């Protein structure tokens, strides 16, 4: 078995019942964070990052996802404990995610 897919442990992904679309979405989040261009906010003493559903759609059209599908997938990852979400209402409604949990559970490897 190939150890990693998109820089994530394939075994951990299988254990969490994640598919390749989920892994590509997570890779996009990690890469965007690493670019230092992602909006972040400290909430309850923890660092969260804003995930633009439209940005994900624009950057990964090959996934053929709509906003509601992205929402459902990210919600599921939160329910699994991979991500942690906070919704911020400030001039709109923004979804911020903490990825520290993601890093430890899926053993992210730098690409």
C-alpha positions, 0 to 999 in steps of 0.5 A: 500500500502506498503510504501517503496520498496528497501528503497524508497517511493513507491508512489514517484516511482509510480509518477516518473513511476519507476519500481522495476528494477529502484529501485534496481539500485538506491538502488545499487548506494546508498549502494555502496556510503555508502560503501565509496568504490565508486569513487567520484569527485567534479564537478562544486562544487557538489559531483558526483559518478562514476557508473560502468555499468559492476559493476552493472551488476556483482552485480545484475545479477538477473536484466538481464540487459546489459550495453545499458539497464542500460545507457537508464534507468539512462538517463531516471532518469536524464531526470526525474530529479532524477539523474544528470549526468556528463561525464568525459573524463580522460583516458577513458569515465566515467559516474558520477552521483549526487545523492543529487537530488535522496535523496530528491525526493525519500526520501531514507531510510537507509537499 
